[in-house]
Amino acid sequence: MKILITILLALFMSSTANANSIKNVCDYQEEQILSTYGIINSFINMRVKAYEDADKDKIKEVNNMLDRAYIGLKEEAKTYHYLDCSDFR
């Protein structure tokens, strides 16, 4: 009886799921990925400026920021991939 109730509850919950909310999550993830690309682009411009100025401390700092941004981008891309947002475009 408990198994039957669990199955019926799961079916009821899945049939009333709101697809718009998943679409909103996909849109949010796309926005996050695009903003991270913009941040990485600005960090690359900062690194070019630091190389032009030959400021070793600034180069090291910008490289660390770039590394963190790349790690964040990889995590956001994984999340977007596993959400399978291609159905909501």
C-alpha positions in Angstrom: 0.0 0.0 0.0 2.8 2.4 0.8 4.5 1.7 -2.5 1.2 2.4 -4.3 0.7 5.7 -2.5 4.3 6.7 -3.4 3.9 5.9 -7.0 0.6 7.7 -7.3 2.0 10.7 -5.5 5.0 10.8 -7.9 2.7 10.6 -10.9 0.5 13.4 -9.5 3.5 15.6 -8.8 5.1 15.1 -12.2 1.8 15.8 -14.0 1.4 19.1 -12.3 5.0 20.2 -12.8 5.3 23.7 -14.2 7.5 23.7 -17.4 7.7 27.5 -17.2 9.8 27.3 -14.1 12.3 25.0 -15.7 12.4 27.4 -18.7 13.1 30.2 -16.3 16.0 28.2 -14.7 17.4 27.6 -18.2 17.2 31.3 -19.1 18.9 32.2 -15.8 21.7 29.7 -16.5 22.2 31.1 -20.0 22.4 34.6 -18.6 24.9 33.5 -16.0 27.1 31.9 -18.6 27.0 34.9 -20.9 27.9 37.3 -18.0 30.8 35.0 -17.0 32.1 35.3 -20.6 31.9 39.0 -20.3 33.8 38.9 -17.1 36.5 36.7 -18.6 36.8 39.1 -21.5 37.3 42.0 -19.2 39.9 40.0 -17.2 41.8 39.2 -20.5 41.8 42.9 -21.4 43.2 43.7 -17.9 45.9 41.1 -18.4 46.9 42.6 -21.7 47.1 46.0 -20.0 49.2 44.5 -17.2 51.6 42.9 -19.7 51.9 46.3 -21.4 52.8 47.9 -18.1 55.1 45.0 -17.1 53.4 44.9 -13.7 54.2 41.4 -12.4 52.0 41.6 -9.3 49.0 42.7 -11.4 49.7 39.9 -14.0 49.6 37.3 -11.2 46.5 38.8 -9.7 44.6 38.9 -13.0 45.7 35.3 -13.8 44.3 34.1 -10.5 41.0 35.9 -11.2 40.9 34.3 -14.7 41.5 30.9 -13.2 38.6 31.3 -10.8 36.4 32.6 -13.6 37.2 29.6 -15.8 36.4 27.2 -13.0 33.1 29.0 -12.4 32.3 28.9 -16.1 33.0 25.1 -16.2 30.6 24.6 -13.3 27.8 26.7 -14.9 28.3 24.9 -18.2 27.9 21.6 -16.5 24.7 22.7 -14.8 23.3 24.0 -18.1 24.2 20.8 -19.8 22.6 18.5 -17.2 19.4 20.6 -17.2 19.0 19.7 -20.9 17.7 23.1 -21.8 17.4 22.4 -25.5 13.8 21.4 -25.0 12.9 24.9 -23.8 14.3 27.1 -26.6 
